[in-house]
Amino acid sequence: MTEHNPALQVHHLTQRFDQRTLFCGLNFQLELFRVAAQRGLRDLQVLRVNPHRVFAGVDCHDLSLRRGVTGFYGCGANPAPEGAMVLHRLAAEDLPVDWVWQRPLGGQVFMHGGNTMWMYQQDPTSAARIVPQLLDWLEAGCPAPNPVQGAE
């Protein structure tokens, strides 16, 4: 992993993405967040559907449980639009908690439908890899992932 450009500081990056979502006209193309109806330990288990470099080396168990509690990573989801590649889903309802969508009109959306991923940057588990790998991916120009269905 590399040292990152100061312009990609977490706060500014989050703000910029939020503003782009608000001002790029994406809101009418995306569905509203859906809370998982089933909220038990097994229901909120995070399962990998497709690999992505942001999550390389991250164990789904470390996403499913944080300090022995489920639901931190996600307790619902923003449904993926047609053509999006689902990265992670919640076990019980097959809710797509992370996905990447190559917009037909250009651009790309990386959606995480759970709690902020930034909270994992100091995590003592493999989940601490997410933030630096996300910044690496951004600095590399957000290359589109190759779909590989059925990854663990």
Beta strands, then each sheet from edge to edge (+ up, - down):
strand 1: 34-35
strand 2: 46-48
strand 3: 65-66
strand 4: 69-70
strand 5: 76-77
strand 6: 85-90
strand 7: 95-102
strand 8: 108-112
sheet 1: 1+ 5-
sheet 2: 2+ 6- 7+ 8-
sheet 3: 3+ 4-
end
